Amino acid sequence: MAAKKQEAEKQSVVISEDDAKAIEQAIAQGQALIAQGKTKVDASMAIYRALNTQPQEAVVSAMIEGAGLTPKNIRPVTLLKNK
């Protein structure tokens, strides 16, 4: 039986100015944790807690920038967001 591939459609996400500020703050918080010697997991969880009401695309982008994750690293984290 062949595995089915699902293609995700890329959609634009509109973010308000307040949400953009929250995302910037979460990224800065993640970068600060990394600078303090904390792990990428610590930084990404702090970002997730700050942005858990935001669209998944925004959270993923913030984790990539703020915690230094790669798309390959982020897969398990996005599974948490989908629950």
C-alpha positions in Angstrom: 0.0 0.0 0.0 1.5 3.3 -1.1 1.7 6.1 1.4 -0.5 9.1 0.6 1.2 12.5 0.4 -0.7 15.5 1.6 0.2 18.8 0.2 -0.4 21.8 2.4 -1.7 24.9 0.8 0.2 28.0 1.7 -2.1 30.7 2.9 -1.4 34.3 3.9 -1.9 34.9 7.6 -2.9 38.4 8.6 -1.5 39.5 11.9 -2.6 42.6 13.8 -0.1 45.1 15.1 -0.5 43.9 18.7 0.0 40.3 17.6 3.2 41.4 15.7 4.5 43.0 18.9 3.8 39.8 20.9 5.6 37.7 18.2 8.6 40.1 18.3 8.7 39.9 22.2 8.5 36.1 22.1 11.4 35.9 19.6 13.4 38.2 21.8 12.6 36.1 24.8 13.7 32.9 23.0 16.9 34.6 21.9 17.6 35.8 25.4 17.2 32.3 26.8 19.6 30.9 24.2 22.1 33.6 25.1 21.8 32.6 28.8 22.8 29.1 27.9 19.3 27.5 28.0 18.4 24.8 25.5 16.5 25.2 22.3 13.7 23.3 23.9 13.5 25.8 26.8 13.5 28.7 24.3 10.9 27.1 22.0 8.6 26.2 24.9 8.8 29.8 26.1 7.9 31.0 22.6 5.0 28.5 22.4 3.6 29.6 25.8 3.7 33.2 24.7 2.1 32.5 21.3 -0.2 29.6 21.8 -3.2 31.5 20.5 -1.5 32.6 17.3 -1.7 30.7 14.0 0.6 27.8 13.7 2.6 29.5 10.9 3.4 32.4 13.2 4.5 30.1 16.1 6.7 28.0 13.8 8.4 31.1 12.3 9.0 32.5 15.7 10.6 29.3 16.9 12.8 29.1 13.9 14.0 32.7 14.5 13.9 32.9 18.3 15.1 29.4 19.3 17.3 28.6 16.3 15.2 25.6 15.3 15.2 24.2 11.7 12.1 23.0 9.9 13.3 19.4 10.6 13.6 20.2 14.4 10.2 21.9 14.5 8.1 18.9 13.3 7.6 17.4 16.8 6.7 20.8 18.2 4.1 21.4 15.6 2.5 18.1 16.5 1.9 19.5 20.0 0.2 22.5 18.5 -2.2 20.3 16.5 -3.6 18.5 19.5 
